[in-house]
Amino acid sequence: MGSWTNKTVFITGGSRGIGREIILKLAREGANITIAAKSDTPNPKLPGTIHSVAQEVVDAGGQALPVATDARDETQLKQAIAATVDRFGGIDLLINNAGFLGVTPLALTETKKFDLMHALNTRAPLITMRECLPHLQKSKGSVLNLCPPLNMDEGWLGAFIPYTSTKYSMTLLSMGFQQEVKAKGIAVKTLWPATLIATAAVGMFSGDEGLSVSRKAEIMADAAFELIGNRERFASKLSWLDEEVLRETGVTDFTHYANKPDRVADIQRDFYIGKF
């Protein structure tokens, strides 16, 4: 019996990267997990599908419900949430993990690309939080949104404001939603990596060098597990970095999270951390 036995998680995305690591961390604790992601069939360029991760969940000791879901589609999100409740009886944790990384300045951002960023980074979390609310209220559950702390440094704002505006909007939604639901016993938190994380997205925009100066996604999974599992310890604020969470639990050495052990000294801070 793990600490998440008989508890249900609904997560958007999760076929790979940070989402997958969080899923497997919770699966090892016995969670029921709905994987609502678009990756229904194998992609030769990207590892993982909802079905491969679902099998990993079962192998790790949890229960899985893979639901092919385009997070841009409100109907599909609603259907995935309904299927979760029908299968598992409720929802204890909502994780908004799906997103799109775009690092173009405003002048070079096509409208359709901004629409994609907005749909995944802002609109989808609004829909899932709204639609999961009745179930979270029953369970007095939690919401974990993967978005950054607000940093109004002009350098970051000027770097790639289309993407930044959608991720900051997700943070603002989280802040406002917490005010709406705190009296209902629901906890809302945001989590963001203090450094680059070795994901497919990072590899696409920074190549092998970027992956070499990144940390493994396990650090985000470990931080997420602690953040949602101990409300009292982390009640002081809404937005957390993975390092902050783990330091609160006594971790002081992060070297084992390095994606390349020989590049520990070169690991790069993530977007929105400190000055640009």
TORKE-982472 format. One record per residue (C-alpha): x, y, z; residue in three letters; residue number from 1. Coordinates in nm, 3 decimals. Example, Ala and Ser with C-alpha at 12.3 -4.5 7.8 and 13.67 -1.06 7.14 Angstrom:
2
<site><px>1.230</px><py>-0.450</py><pz>0.780</pz><type>ALA</type><seq>1</seq></site>
<site><px>1.367</px><py>-0.106</py><pz>0.714</pz><type>SER</type><seq>2</seq></site>
END
This chain:
276
<site><px>0.000</px><py>0.000</py><pz>0.000</pz><type>MET</type><seq>1</seq></site>
<site><px>0.161</px><py>0.325</py><pz>-0.114</pz><type>GLY</type><seq>2</seq></site>
<site><px>0.076</px><py>0.675</py><pz>-0.002</pz><type>SER</type><seq>3</seq></site>
<site><px>-0.133</px><py>0.731</py><pz>-0.318</pz><type>TRP</type><seq>4</seq></site>
<site><px>-0.323</px><py>0.402</py><pz>-0.316</pz><type>THR</type><seq>5</seq></site>
<site><px>-0.693</px><py>0.463</py><pz>-0.399</pz><type>ASN</type><seq>6</seq></site>
<site><px>-0.616</px><py>0.823</py><pz>-0.501</pz><type>LYS</type><seq>7</seq></site>
<site><px>-0.666</px><py>0.945</py><pz>-0.857</pz><type>THR</type><seq>8</seq></site>
<site><px>-0.451</px><py>1.176</py><pz>-1.066</pz><type>VAL</type><seq>9</seq></site>
<site><px>-0.557</px><py>1.348</py><pz>-1.389</pz><type>PHE</type><seq>10</seq></site>
<site><px>-0.260</px><py>1.478</py><pz>-1.588</pz><type>ILE</type><seq>11</seq></site>
<site><px>-0.244</px><py>1.647</py><pz>-1.926</pz><type>THR</type><seq>12</seq></site>
<site><px>0.051</px><py>1.543</py><pz>-2.138</pz><type>GLY</type><seq>13</seq></site>
<site><px>0.282</px><py>1.291</py><pz>-1.980</pz><type>GLY</type><seq>14</seq></site>
<site><px>0.391</px><py>1.068</py><pz>-2.266</pz><type>SER</type><seq>15</seq></site>
<site><px>0.751</px><py>1.170</py><pz>-2.199</pz><type>ARG</type><seq>16</seq></site>
<site><px>0.973</px><py>1.411</py><pz>-2.008</pz><type>GLY</type><seq>17</seq></site>
<site><px>0.871</px><py>1.574</py><pz>-1.684</pz><type>ILE</type><seq>18</seq></site>
<site><px>0.511</px><py>1.455</py><pz>-1.702</pz><type>GLY</type><seq>19</seq></site>
<site><px>0.613</px><py>1.093</py><pz>-1.743</pz><type>ARG</type><seq>20</seq></site>
<site><px>0.853</px><py>1.111</py><pz>-1.448</pz><type>GLU</type><seq>21</seq></site>
<site><px>0.585</px><py>1.259</py><pz>-1.222</pz><type>ILE</type><seq>22</seq></site>
<site><px>0.342</px><py>0.989</py><pz>-1.337</pz><type>ILE</type><seq>23</seq></site>
<site><px>0.586</px><py>0.708</py><pz>-1.255</pz><type>LEU</type><seq>24</seq></site>
<site><px>0.670</px><py>0.861</py><pz>-0.917</pz><type>LYS</type><seq>25</seq></site>
<site><px>0.302</px><py>0.857</py><pz>-0.822</pz><type>LEU</type><seq>26</seq></site>
<site><px>0.245</px><py>0.516</py><pz>-0.979</pz><type>ALA</type><seq>27</seq></site>
<site><px>0.509</px><py>0.365</py><pz>-0.752</pz><type>ARG</type><seq>28</seq></site>
<site><px>0.295</px><py>0.491</py><pz>-0.464</pz><type>GLU</type><seq>29</seq></site>
<site><px>-0.011</px><py>0.312</py><pz>-0.600</pz><type>GLY</type><seq>30</seq></site>
<site><px>-0.198</px><py>0.598</py><pz>-0.767</pz><type>ALA</type><seq>31</seq></site>
<site><px>-0.471</px><py>0.569</py><pz>-1.027</pz><type>ASN</type><seq>32</seq></site>
<site><px>-0.356</px><py>0.787</py><pz>-1.316</pz><type>ILE</type><seq>33</seq></site>
<site><px>-0.534</px><py>0.920</py><pz>-1.623</pz><type>THR</type><seq>34</seq></site>
<site><px>-0.284</px><py>1.012</py><pz>-1.893</pz><type>ILE</type><seq>35</seq></site>
<site><px>-0.465</px><py>1.265</py><pz>-2.113</pz><type>ALA</type><seq>36</seq></site>
<site><px>-0.221</px><py>1.329</py><pz>-2.395</pz><type>ALA</type><seq>37</seq></site>
<site><px>-0.212</px><py>1.353</py><pz>-2.771</pz><type>LYS</type><seq>38</seq></site>
<site><px>0.052</px><py>1.083</py><pz>-2.827</pz><type>SER</type><seq>39</seq></site>
<site><px>-0.173</px><py>0.791</py><pz>-2.915</pz><type>ASP</type><seq>40</seq></site>
<site><px>0.055</px><py>0.629</py><pz>-3.174</pz><type>THR</type><seq>41</seq></site>
<site><px>0.437</px><py>0.596</py><pz>-3.182</pz><type>PRO</type><seq>42</seq></site>
<site><px>0.634</px><py>0.885</py><pz>-3.329</pz><type>ASN</type><seq>43</seq></site>
<site><px>0.977</px><py>0.794</py><pz>-3.471</pz><type>PRO</type><seq>44</seq></site>
<site><px>1.109</px><py>1.135</py><pz>-3.363</pz><type>LYS</type><seq>45</seq></site>
<site><px>0.973</px><py>1.132</py><pz>-3.007</pz><type>LEU</type><seq>46</seq></site>
<site><px>0.969</px><py>0.851</py><pz>-2.749</pz><type>PRO</type><seq>47</seq></site>
<site><px>0.659</px><py>0.737</py><pz>-2.565</pz><type>GLY</type><seq>48</seq></site>
<site><px>0.283</px><py>0.721</py><pz>-2.607</pz><type>THR</type><seq>49</seq></site>
<site><px>-0.004</px><py>0.725</py><pz>-2.362</pz><type>ILE</type><seq>50</seq></site>
<site><px>-0.016</px><py>0.347</py><pz>-2.396</pz><type>HIS</type><seq>51</seq></site>
<site><px>0.354</px><py>0.286</py><pz>-2.327</pz><type>SER</type><seq>52</seq></site>
<site><px>0.339</px><py>0.508</py><pz>-2.020</pz><type>VAL</type><seq>53</seq></site>
<site><px>0.017</px><py>0.339</py><pz>-1.906</pz><type>ALA</type><seq>54</seq></site>
<site><px>0.199</px><py>0.005</py><pz>-1.913</pz><type>GLN</type><seq>55</seq></site>
<site><px>0.482</px><py>0.158</py><pz>-1.711</pz><type>GLU</type><seq>56</seq></site>
<site><px>0.225</px><py>0.276</py><pz>-1.456</pz><type>VAL</type><seq>57</seq></site>
<site><px>0.083</px><py>-0.074</py><pz>-1.419</pz><type>VAL</type><seq>58</seq></site>
<site><px>0.432</px><py>-0.225</py><pz>-1.396</pz><type>ASP</type><seq>59</seq></site>
<site><px>0.516</px><py>0.028</py><pz>-1.120</pz><type>ALA</type><seq>60</seq></site>
<site><px>0.212</px><py>-0.069</py><pz>-0.913</pz><type>GLY</type><seq>61</seq></site>
<site><px>-0.050</px><py>0.186</py><pz>-1.013</pz><type>GLY</type><seq>62</seq></site>
<site><px>-0.360</px><py>0.179</py><pz>-1.229</pz><type>GLN</type><seq>63</seq></site>
<site><px>-0.372</px><py>0.361</py><pz>-1.561</pz><type>ALA</type><seq>64</seq></site>
<site><px>-0.631</px><py>0.508</py><pz>-1.793</pz><type>LEU</type><seq>65</seq></site>
<site><px>-0.476</px><py>0.632</py><pz>-2.119</pz><type>PRO</type><seq>66</seq></site>
<site><px>-0.707</px><py>0.873</py><pz>-2.300</pz><type>VAL</type><seq>67</seq></site>
<site><px>-0.607</px><py>1.020</py><pz>-2.635</pz><type>ALA</type><seq>68</seq></site>
<site><px>-0.664</px><py>1.391</py><pz>-2.573</pz><type>THR</type><seq>69</seq></site>
<site><px>-0.574</px><py>1.706</py><pz>-2.760</pz><type>ASP</type><seq>70</seq></site>
<site><px>-0.559</px><py>1.963</py><pz>-2.479</pz><type>ALA</type><seq>71</seq></site>
<site><px>-0.666</px><py>2.231</py><pz>-2.728</pz><type>ARG</type><seq>72</seq></site>
<site><px>-1.003</px><py>2.059</py><pz>-2.761</pz><type>ASP</type><seq>73</seq></site>
<site><px>-1.248</px><py>2.143</py><pz>-2.481</pz><type>GLU</type><seq>74</seq></site>
<site><px>-1.476</px><py>1.852</py><pz>-2.564</pz><type>THR</type><seq>75</seq></site>
<site><px>-1.190</px><py>1.603</py><pz>-2.548</pz><type>GLN</type><seq>76</seq></site>
<site><px>-1.076</px><py>1.742</py><pz>-2.212</pz><type>LEU</type><seq>77</seq></site>
<site><px>-1.428</px><py>1.714</py><pz>-2.071</pz><type>LYS</type><seq>78</seq></site>
<site><px>-1.461</px><py>1.359</py><pz>-2.199</pz><type>GLN</type><seq>79</seq></site>
<site><px>-1.128</px><py>1.258</py><pz>-2.048</pz><type>ALA</type><seq>80</seq></site>
<site><px>-1.227</px><py>1.401</py><pz>-1.710</pz><type>ILE</type><seq>81</seq></site>
<site><px>-1.564</px><py>1.225</py><pz>-1.725</pz><type>ALA</type><seq>82</seq></site>
<site><px>-1.393</px><py>0.896</py><pz>-1.817</pz><type>ALA</type><seq>83</seq></site>
<site><px>-1.161</px><py>0.938</py><pz>-1.518</pz><type>THR</type><seq>84</seq></site>
<site><px>-1.448</px><py>0.983</py><pz>-1.274</pz><type>VAL</type><seq>85</seq></site>
<site><px>-1.638</px><py>0.695</py><pz>-1.432</pz><type>ASP</type><seq>86</seq></site>
<site><px>-1.337</px><py>0.462</py><pz>-1.401</pz><type>ARG</type><seq>87</seq></site>
<site><px>-1.191</px><py>0.567</py><pz>-1.066</pz><type>PHE</type><seq>88</seq></site>
<site><px>-1.477</px><py>0.744</py><pz>-0.888</pz><type>GLY</type><seq>89</seq></site>
<site><px>-1.326</px><py>1.089</py><pz>-0.849</pz><type>GLY</type><seq>90</seq></site>
<site><px>-1.015</px><py>1.306</py><pz>-0.882</pz><type>ILE</type><seq>91</seq></site>
<site><px>-0.767</px><py>1.388</py><pz>-0.602</pz><type>ASP</type><seq>92</seq></site>
<site><px>-0.500</px><py>1.568</py><pz>-0.803</pz><type>LEU</type><seq>93</seq></site>
<site><px>-0.504</px><py>1.766</py><pz>-1.127</pz><type>LEU</type><seq>94</seq></site>
<site><px>-0.168</px><py>1.825</py><pz>-1.295</pz><type>ILE</type><seq>95</seq></site>
<site><px>-0.151</px><py>2.067</py><pz>-1.587</pz><type>ASN</type><seq>96</seq></site>
<site><px>0.166</px><py>1.952</py><pz>-1.759</pz><type>ASN</type><seq>97</seq></site>
<site><px>0.086</px><py>1.981</py><pz>-2.131</pz><type>ALA</type><seq>98</seq></site>
<site><px>0.235</px><py>2.286</py><pz>-2.296</pz><type>GLY</type><seq>99</seq></site>
<site><px>0.416</px><py>2.432</py><pz>-2.593</pz><type>PHE</type><seq>100</seq></site>
<site><px>0.758</px><py>2.596</py><pz>-2.579</pz><type>LEU</type><seq>101</seq></site>
<site><px>0.807</px><py>2.882</py><pz>-2.823</pz><type>GLY</type><seq>102</seq></site>
<site><px>1.117</px><py>3.101</py><pz>-2.803</pz><type>VAL</type><seq>103</seq></site>
<site><px>1.052</px><py>3.351</py><pz>-3.082</pz><type>THR</type><seq>104</seq></site>
<site><px>1.024</px><py>3.727</py><pz>-3.031</pz><type>PRO</type><seq>105</seq></site>
<site><px>0.689</px><py>3.888</py><pz>-3.101</pz><type>LEU</type><seq>106</seq></site>
<site><px>0.801</px><py>4.015</py><pz>-3.443</pz><type>ALA</type><seq>107</seq></site>
<site><px>0.872</px><py>3.658</py><pz>-3.561</pz><type>LEU</type><seq>108</seq></site>
<site><px>0.577</px><py>3.481</py><pz>-3.396</pz><type>THR</type><seq>109</seq></site>
<site><px>0.303</px><py>3.373</py><pz>-3.635</pz><type>GLU</type><seq>110</seq></site>
<site><px>-0.052</px><py>3.413</py><pz>-3.507</pz><type>THR</type><seq>111</seq></site>
<site><px>-0.118</px><py>3.040</py><pz>-3.539</pz><type>LYS</type><seq>112</seq></site>
<site><px>0.191</px><py>2.966</py><pz>-3.328</pz><type>LYS</type><seq>113</seq></site>
<site><px>0.075</px><py>3.208</py><pz>-3.058</pz><type>PHE</type><seq>114</seq></site>
<site><px>-0.272</px><py>3.052</py><pz>-3.071</pz><type>ASP</type><seq>115</seq></site>
<site><px>-0.107</px><py>2.713</py><pz>-3.007</pz><type>LEU</type><seq>116</seq></site>
<site><px>0.091</px><py>2.847</py><pz>-2.710</pz><type>MET</type><seq>117</seq></site>
<site><px>-0.216</px><py>3.016</py><pz>-2.565</pz><type>HIS</type><seq>118</seq></site>
<site><px>-0.436</px><py>2.711</py><pz>-2.618</pz><type>ALA</type><seq>119</seq></site>
<site><px>-0.198</px><py>2.474</py><pz>-2.438</pz><type>LEU</type><seq>120</seq></site>
<site><px>-0.033</px><py>2.699</py><pz>-2.182</pz><type>ASN</type><seq>121</seq></site>
<site><px>-0.332</px><py>2.908</py><pz>-2.071</pz><type>THR</type><seq>122</seq></site>
<site><px>-0.668</px><py>2.796</py><pz>-2.211</pz><type>ARG</type><seq>123</seq></site>
<site><px>-0.634</px><py>2.424</py><pz>-2.135</pz><type>ALA</type><seq>124</seq></site>
<site><px>-0.545</px><py>2.477</py><pz>-1.766</pz><type>PRO</type><seq>125</seq></site>
<site><px>-0.847</px><py>2.706</py><pz>-1.727</pz><type>LEU</type><seq>126</seq></site>
<site><px>-1.072</px><py>2.435</py><pz>-1.869</pz><type>ILE</type><seq>127</seq></site>
<site><px>-0.928</px><py>2.151</py><pz>-1.662</pz><type>THR</type><seq>128</seq></site>
<site><px>-0.938</px><py>2.348</py><pz>-1.338</pz><type>MET</type><seq>129</seq></site>
<site><px>-1.299</px><py>2.446</py><pz>-1.400</pz><type>ARG</type><seq>130</seq></site>
<site><px>-1.412</px><py>2.098</py><pz>-1.502</pz><type>GLU</type><seq>131</seq></site>
<site><px>-1.223</px><py>1.917</py><pz>-1.224</pz><type>CYS</type><seq>132</seq></site>
<site><px>-1.342</px><py>2.159</py><pz>-0.956</pz><type>LEU</type><seq>133</seq></site>
<site><px>-1.652</px><py>1.962</py><pz>-0.843</pz><type>PRO</type><seq>134</seq></site>
<site><px>-1.442</px><py>1.648</py><pz>-0.804</pz><type>HIS</type><seq>135</seq></site>
<site><px>-1.155</px><py>1.824</py><pz>-0.630</pz><type>LEU</type><seq>136</seq></site>
<site><px>-1.402</px><py>1.985</py><pz>-0.393</pz><type>GLN</type><seq>137</seq></site>
<site><px>-1.533</px><py>1.641</py><pz>-0.295</pz><type>LYS</type><seq>138</seq></site>
<site><px>-1.185</px><py>1.504</py><pz>-0.235</pz><type>SER</type><seq>139</seq></site>
<site><px>-1.040</px><py>1.829</py><pz>-0.097</pz><type>LYS</type><seq>140</seq></site>
<site><px>-0.773</px><py>1.766</py><pz>-0.353</pz><type>GLY</type><seq>141</seq></site>
<site><px>-0.487</px><py>1.955</py><pz>-0.514</pz><type>SER</type><seq>142</seq></site>
<site><px>-0.390</px><py>2.128</py><pz>-0.837</pz><type>VAL</type><seq>143</seq></site>
<site><px>-0.031</px><py>2.136</py><pz>-0.959</pz><type>LEU</type><seq>144</seq></site>
<site><px>0.042</px><py>2.364</py><pz>-1.254</pz><type>ASN</type><seq>145</seq></site>
<site><px>0.384</px><py>2.356</py><pz>-1.420</pz><type>LEU</type><seq>146</seq></site>
<site><px>0.449</px><py>2.725</py><pz>-1.473</pz><type>CYS</type><seq>147</seq></site>
<site><px>0.706</px><py>2.979</py><pz>-1.353</pz><type>PRO</type><seq>148</seq></site>
<site><px>0.708</px><py>3.227</py><pz>-1.069</pz><type>PRO</type><seq>149</seq></site>
<site><px>0.632</px><py>3.575</py><pz>-1.200</pz><type>LEU</type><seq>150</seq></site>
<site><px>0.954</px><py>3.756</py><pz>-1.289</pz><type>ASN</type><seq>151</seq></site>
<site><px>0.904</px><py>4.104</py><pz>-1.432</pz><type>MET</type><seq>152</seq></site>
<site><px>1.267</px><py>4.151</py><pz>-1.527</pz><type>ASP</type><seq>153</seq></site>
<site><px>1.263</px><py>4.343</py><pz>-1.856</pz><type>GLU</type><seq>154</seq></site>
<site><px>1.518</px><py>4.108</py><pz>-2.010</pz><type>GLY</type><seq>155</seq></site>
<site><px>1.291</px><py>3.809</py><pz>-1.973</pz><type>TRP</type><seq>156</seq></site>
<site><px>0.989</px><py>4.005</py><pz>-2.091</pz><type>LEU</type><seq>157</seq></site>
<site><px>1.175</px><py>4.115</py><pz>-2.401</pz><type>GLY</type><seq>158</seq></site>
<site><px>1.324</px><py>3.778</py><pz>-2.489</pz><type>ALA</type><seq>159</seq></site>
<site><px>1.017</px><py>3.588</py><pz>-2.612</pz><type>PHE</type><seq>160</seq></site>
<site><px>0.708</px><py>3.763</py><pz>-2.479</pz><type>ILE</type><seq>161</seq></site>
<site><px>0.450</px><py>3.552</py><pz>-2.671</pz><type>PRO</type><seq>162</seq></site>
<site><px>0.553</px><py>3.238</py><pz>-2.482</pz><type>TYR</type><seq>163</seq></site>
<site><px>0.619</px><py>3.424</py><pz>-2.159</pz><type>THR</type><seq>164</seq></site>
<site><px>0.277</px><py>3.588</py><pz>-2.161</pz><type>SER</type><seq>165</seq></site>
<site><px>0.102</px><py>3.250</py><pz>-2.190</pz><type>THR</type><seq>166</seq></site>
<site><px>0.306</px><py>3.086</py><pz>-1.914</pz><type>LYS</type><seq>167</seq></site>
<site><px>0.269</px><py>3.386</py><pz>-1.683</pz><type>TYR</type><seq>168</seq></site>
<site><px>-0.105</px><py>3.375</py><pz>-1.755</pz><type>SER</type><seq>169</seq></site>
<site><px>-0.104</px><py>3.017</py><pz>-1.631</pz><type>MET</type><seq>170</seq></site>
<site><px>0.063</px><py>3.137</py><pz>-1.312</pz><type>THR</type><seq>171</seq></site>
<site><px>-0.190</px><py>3.417</py><pz>-1.273</pz><type>LEU</type><seq>172</seq></site>
<site><px>-0.474</px><py>3.169</py><pz>-1.323</pz><type>LEU</type><seq>173</seq></site>
<site><px>-0.321</px><py>2.955</py><pz>-1.050</pz><type>SER</type><seq>174</seq></site>
<site><px>-0.295</px><py>3.248</py><pz>-0.811</pz><type>MET</type><seq>175</seq></site>
<site><px>-0.653</px><py>3.353</py><pz>-0.874</pz><type>GLY</type><seq>176</seq></site>
<site><px>-0.791</px><py>3.001</py><pz>-0.862</pz><type>PHE</type><seq>177</seq></site>
<site><px>-0.629</px><py>2.942</py><pz>-0.525</pz><type>GLN</type><seq>178</seq></site>
<site><px>-0.816</px><py>3.242</py><pz>-0.391</pz><type>GLN</type><seq>179</seq></site>
<site><px>-1.141</px><py>3.104</py><pz>-0.533</pz><type>GLU</type><seq>180</seq></site>
<site><px>-1.105</px><py>2.756</py><pz>-0.386</pz><type>VAL</type><seq>181</seq></site>
<site><px>-0.899</px><py>2.779</py><pz>-0.068</pz><type>LYS</type><seq>182</seq></site>
<site><px>-1.215</px><py>2.790</py><pz>0.143</pz><type>ALA</type><seq>183</seq></site>
<site><px>-1.321</px><py>2.464</py><pz>-0.025</pz><type>LYS</type><seq>184</seq></site>
<site><px>-1.013</px><py>2.283</py><pz>0.105</pz><type>GLY</type><seq>185</seq></site>
<site><px>-0.836</px><py>2.267</py><pz>-0.232</pz><type>ILE</type><seq>186</seq></site>
<site><px>-0.464</px><py>2.345</py><pz>-0.256</pz><type>ALA</type><seq>187</seq></site>
<site><px>-0.319</px><py>2.503</py><pz>-0.571</pz><type>VAL</type><seq>188</seq></site>
<site><px>0.057</px><py>2.509</py><pz>-0.635</pz><type>LYS</type><seq>189</seq></site>
<site><px>0.288</px><py>2.589</py><pz>-0.924</pz><type>THR</type><seq>190</seq></site>
<site><px>0.623</px><py>2.423</py><pz>-0.986</pz><type>LEU</type><seq>191</seq></site>
<site><px>0.907</px><py>2.524</py><pz>-1.215</pz><type>TRP</type><seq>192</seq></site>
<site><px>1.260</px><py>2.390</py><pz>-1.264</pz><type>PRO</type><seq>193</seq></site>
<site><px>1.548</px><py>2.601</py><pz>-1.137</pz><type>ALA</type><seq>194</seq></site>
<site><px>1.765</px><py>2.468</py><pz>-1.420</pz><type>THR</type><seq>195</seq></site>
<site><px>1.717</px><py>2.337</py><pz>-1.770</pz><type>LEU</type><seq>196</seq></site>
<site><px>1.566</px><py>1.988</py><pz>-1.773</pz><type>ILE</type><seq>197</seq></site>
<site><px>1.668</px><py>1.725</py><pz>-2.028</pz><type>ALA</type><seq>198</seq></site>
<site><px>1.342</px><py>1.695</py><pz>-2.221</pz><type>THR</type><seq>199</seq></site>
<site><px>1.260</px><py>1.661</py><pz>-2.588</pz><type>ALA</type><seq>200</seq></site>
<site><px>1.158</px><py>2.027</py><pz>-2.598</pz><type>ALA</type><seq>201</seq></site>
<site><px>1.495</px><py>2.141</py><pz>-2.462</pz><type>VAL</type><seq>202</seq></site>
<site><px>1.671</px><py>1.917</py><pz>-2.709</pz><type>GLY</type><seq>203</seq></site>
<site><px>1.473</px><py>2.067</py><pz>-2.996</pz><type>MET</type><seq>204</seq></site>
<site><px>1.567</px><py>2.428</py><pz>-2.920</pz><type>PHE</type><seq>205</seq></site>
<site><px>1.918</px><py>2.384</py><pz>-2.778</pz><type>SER</type><seq>206</seq></site>
<site><px>2.044</px><py>2.054</py><pz>-2.913</pz><type>GLY</type><seq>207</seq></site>
<site><px>2.289</px><py>1.815</py><pz>-2.750</pz><type>ASP</type><seq>208</seq></site>
<site><px>2.471</px><py>2.098</py><pz>-2.575</pz><type>GLU</type><seq>209</seq></site>
<site><px>2.154</px><py>2.208</py><pz>-2.402</pz><type>GLY</type><seq>210</seq></site>
<site><px>2.083</px><py>1.853</py><pz>-2.290</pz><type>LEU</type><seq>211</seq></site>
<site><px>2.439</px><py>1.825</py><pz>-2.159</pz><type>SER</type><seq>212</seq></site>
<site><px>2.394</px><py>2.122</py><pz>-1.927</pz><type>VAL</type><seq>213</seq></site>
<site><px>2.053</px><py>2.012</py><pz>-1.800</pz><type>SER</type><seq>214</seq></site>
<site><px>1.927</px><py>1.807</py><pz>-1.509</pz><type>ARG</type><seq>215</seq></site>
<site><px>1.724</px><py>1.488</py><pz>-1.533</pz><type>LYS</type><seq>216</seq></site>
<site><px>1.346</px><py>1.516</py><pz>-1.517</pz><type>ALA</type><seq>217</seq></site>
<site><px>1.350</px><py>1.310</py><pz>-1.196</pz><type>GLU</type><seq>218</seq></site>
<site><px>1.424</px><py>1.624</py><pz>-0.996</pz><type>ILE</type><seq>219</seq></site>
<site><px>1.087</px><py>1.769</py><pz>-1.095</pz><type>MET</type><seq>220</seq></site>
<site><px>0.912</px><py>1.444</py><pz>-1.010</pz><type>ALA</type><seq>221</seq></site>
<site><px>1.074</px><py>1.431</py><pz>-0.666</pz><type>ASP</type><seq>222</seq></site>
<site><px>0.985</px><py>1.796</py><pz>-0.602</pz><type>ALA</type><seq>223</seq></site>
<site><px>0.626</px><py>1.751</py><pz>-0.724</pz><type>ALA</type><seq>224</seq></site>
<site><px>0.578</px><py>1.451</py><pz>-0.498</pz><type>PHE</type><seq>225</seq></site>
<site><px>0.693</px><py>1.645</py><pz>-0.192</pz><type>GLU</type><seq>226</seq></site>
<site><px>0.503</px><py>1.961</py><pz>-0.282</pz><type>LEU</type><seq>227</seq></site>
<site><px>0.164</px><py>1.793</py><pz>-0.321</pz><type>ILE</type><seq>228</seq></site>
<site><px>0.220</px><py>1.544</py><pz>-0.040</pz><type>GLY</type><seq>229</seq></site>
<site><px>0.285</px><py>1.787</py><pz>0.244</pz><type>ASN</type><seq>230</seq></site>
<site><px>0.051</px><py>2.085</py><pz>0.234</pz><type>ARG</type><seq>231</seq></site>
<site><px>0.146</px><py>2.223</py><pz>0.573</pz><type>GLU</type><seq>232</seq></site>
<site><px>0.518</px><py>2.234</py><pz>0.498</pz><type>ARG</type><seq>233</seq></site>
<site><px>0.462</px><py>2.422</py><pz>0.172</pz><type>PHE</type><seq>234</seq></site>
<site><px>0.170</px><py>2.641</py><pz>0.274</pz><type>ALA</type><seq>235</seq></site>
<site><px>0.377</px><py>2.961</py><pz>0.285</pz><type>SER</type><seq>236</seq></site>
<site><px>0.345</px><py>3.041</py><pz>-0.087</pz><type>LYS</type><seq>237</seq></site>
<site><px>0.201</px><py>2.924</py><pz>-0.417</pz><type>LEU</type><seq>238</seq></site>
<site><px>0.493</px><py>2.926</py><pz>-0.662</pz><type>SER</type><seq>239</seq></site>
<site><px>0.791</px><py>2.697</py><pz>-0.600</pz><type>TRP</type><seq>240</seq></site>
<site><px>1.111</px><py>2.595</py><pz>-0.779</pz><type>LEU</type><seq>241</seq></site>
<site><px>1.214</px><py>2.231</py><pz>-0.768</pz><type>ASP</type><seq>242</seq></site>
<site><px>1.534</px><py>2.317</py><pz>-0.578</pz><type>GLU</type><seq>243</seq></site>
<site><px>1.341</px><py>2.517</py><pz>-0.319</pz><type>GLU</type><seq>244</seq></site>
<site><px>1.105</px><py>2.229</py><pz>-0.252</pz><type>VAL</type><seq>245</seq></site>
<site><px>1.382</px><py>1.974</py><pz>-0.210</pz><type>LEU</type><seq>246</seq></site>
<site><px>1.591</px><py>2.205</py><pz>0.010</pz><type>ARG</type><seq>247</seq></site>
<site><px>1.288</px><py>2.235</py><pz>0.238</pz><type>GLU</type><seq>248</seq></site>
<site><px>1.299</px><py>1.857</py><pz>0.276</pz><type>THR</type><seq>249</seq></site>
<site><px>1.669</px><py>1.857</py><pz>0.362</pz><type>GLY</type><seq>250</seq></site>
<site><px>1.829</px><py>1.792</py><pz>0.023</pz><type>VAL</type><seq>251</seq></site>
<site><px>2.153</px><py>1.987</py><pz>-0.024</pz><type>THR</type><seq>252</seq></site>
<site><px>2.333</px><py>1.790</py><pz>-0.296</pz><type>ASP</type><seq>253</seq></site>
<site><px>2.180</px><py>1.795</py><pz>-0.644</pz><type>PHE</type><seq>254</seq></site>
<site><px>2.472</px><py>1.650</py><pz>-0.838</pz><type>THR</type><seq>255</seq></site>
<site><px>2.302</px><py>1.314</py><pz>-0.895</pz><type>HIS</type><seq>256</seq></site>
<site><px>2.033</px><py>1.489</py><pz>-1.098</pz><type>TYR</type><seq>257</seq></site>
<site><px>2.284</px><py>1.606</py><pz>-1.361</pz><type>ALA</type><seq>258</seq></site>
<site><px>2.202</px><py>1.469</py><pz>-1.705</pz><type>ASN</type><seq>259</seq></site>
<site><px>2.575</px><py>1.449</py><pz>-1.778</pz><type>LYS</type><seq>260</seq></site>
<site><px>2.777</px><py>1.386</py><pz>-1.459</pz><type>PRO</type><seq>261</seq></site>
<site><px>3.090</px><py>1.542</py><pz>-1.611</pz><type>ASP</type><seq>262</seq></site>
<site><px>2.903</px><py>1.870</py><pz>-1.677</pz><type>ARG</type><seq>263</seq></site>
<site><px>2.768</px><py>1.935</py><pz>-1.327</pz><type>VAL</type><seq>264</seq></site>
<site><px>2.953</px><py>2.266</py><pz>-1.304</pz><type>ALA</type><seq>265</seq></site>
<site><px>2.801</px><py>2.384</py><pz>-1.633</pz><type>ASP</type><seq>266</seq></site>
<site><px>2.432</px><py>2.325</py><pz>-1.562</pz><type>ILE</type><seq>267</seq></site>
<site><px>2.228</px><py>2.621</py><pz>-1.685</pz><type>GLN</type><seq>268</seq></site>
<site><px>1.954</px><py>2.803</py><pz>-1.497</pz><type>ARG</type><seq>269</seq></site>
<site><px>1.610</px><py>2.788</py><pz>-1.655</pz><type>ASP</type><seq>270</seq></site>
<site><px>1.402</px><py>3.067</py><pz>-1.803</pz><type>PHE</type><seq>271</seq></site>
<site><px>1.278</px><py>3.331</py><pz>-1.558</pz><type>TYR</type><seq>272</seq></site>
<site><px>1.527</px><py>3.244</py><pz>-1.284</pz><type>ILE</type><seq>273</seq></site>
<site><px>1.698</px><py>3.563</py><pz>-1.168</pz><type>GLY</type><seq>274</seq></site>
<site><px>1.810</px><py>3.835</py><pz>-1.406</pz><type>LYS</type><seq>275</seq></site>
<site><px>1.801</px><py>3.773</py><pz>-1.780</pz><type>PHE</type><seq>276</seq></site>
END
